Amino acid sequence: MRYAILPLMTALMFFLSSLTPGEGLAQNTETDTLSCIPNYLELRKLRGMGQEAADAQEEAWTNARIEAINSWQKEHEADINNARAKFCLASLYSDLYPESTDAEKSRSLELLEEAAALGYLPAMTSLGAAYLDGFYGLDPDLSRGERLVRNAANGGYSSANLHLGLMYCRGDIIQDNERCYRRLKLAWVLAREQNDEFMIAWTHQYEPMIEGYGAELSTIQKRKADQWIEDWEPSPPSAQQNFGTGRLQPSSRFQKRP
């Protein structure tokens, strides 16, 4: 049986992936666009409610975005290795927004790569999505994108686990229903362990799919998958930088099985 997969492969999904991470992961998973800009969801929601609402909020949105960019730019200048500031600037410069200039879009990719190279899980996931779908004008690179998403998933990022599970469900690299089930279920578990309100709501939409794929597994496969989830522990992301090309070169070594 095949299950309908909700449209997940968008950069916005990864810029909206976590609210409040659990202890032990806070330094690596806290923040995304939800906390990068004041009233982000309210502003984006209004921009999607028709032309009249969008026009009414245009000035407020523009001012809020500029204010947030200036704030994160100062923080980034004060600490050049601040991965959170890099990621926030990348998300606010990204080509998701029609008001972004070409220079901002280019800078967004640079900052995203820099944050990912520092092992920042949301940035690794977003950059992986960019390579998978060819965002920012990148040539699609399924292998590199999958490695980045997997590394972030192994680090304990709920959004990355959800995305990785869907890749197994769809057979983007290999069709594997057991890995599909356990990564989707792990994303569900992590969202609740970390009290991540956005991902709790997002993974809730996939509960029928999780149950369906779980039901397709044999008793032994299901028991093995559930035990894997129960025993699972995050492993620190491993990444290497290659500043000569300006591209992140992720390591293929992982501490845990996929």
C-alpha positions, 0 to 999 in steps of 0.5 A: 500500500502506498500512502499520500505524502504531504508536501514536505520538500520545501525550504520553508519546512526546514526554516520552521522546524523547531521551537523549544528543543530539549535539554542536551540539544539546545545549543545545536537545535534551538531557533529557526525563523519562528524566533528569528523574526518577531511575529513571524507566523502571524505575518506570514499567515496574513500574507497568505490571506489574499491581496488585501491582507497582504497589502495591509501587512506589507509595511509591517512585514518589511520593517520586521524583516529589516529589523531582524536582519539588522539585529542578527547581522550585529550578533553575527559581526560580534561572533563570526562563528555564531551558527544561530546568527548565520542561520537566521540571516540565511533564512531571512535572506532566502529566496522564499521571499520575493523582496529578497535581492539577488545579492541577499539570496547568494549571501543566504546560501553562503551563510547556510553553508557556514552554519552547516559547516559548524554542525548546526542541525537546522542549517544542515537540514536546510542545506540538504533540502537545497541540494535535494531539490536544487534550491538557490540555483544549485544543481540537484545532488541527491547523495550530498543532500541525503548525507546532510539530512542524515547527519542532522537526523543522527544528531537528534533533529526531528525535522531531519528525521521526518524528511529522511523517513519520507525519503525512504518511504518514497524510495528517493535513494532506496525503498525501505519501509522499515527505515521509513517507519522508524525515522518517521516514528523517531521524528514523532518521538523527538518532537514530543520529547523536545516539546517542539510545538511546530513539529508536534503539529507537523508529525501529527499529520503523519500519524496515519502514515506511521501506523500504516507503514508499521502495520506493513512490517512483519512482527519481527521487523516491527519489534526490531524497529521499535527497539531501535527507536527506544535505544536510539541516542543522538550522535554529534554531526561530523562535517568537514569544510572545504573553503576552497570551493565554498561548498560544505563537504560532509563526512560519510562517517556516522556513529549509528546505522542509518 
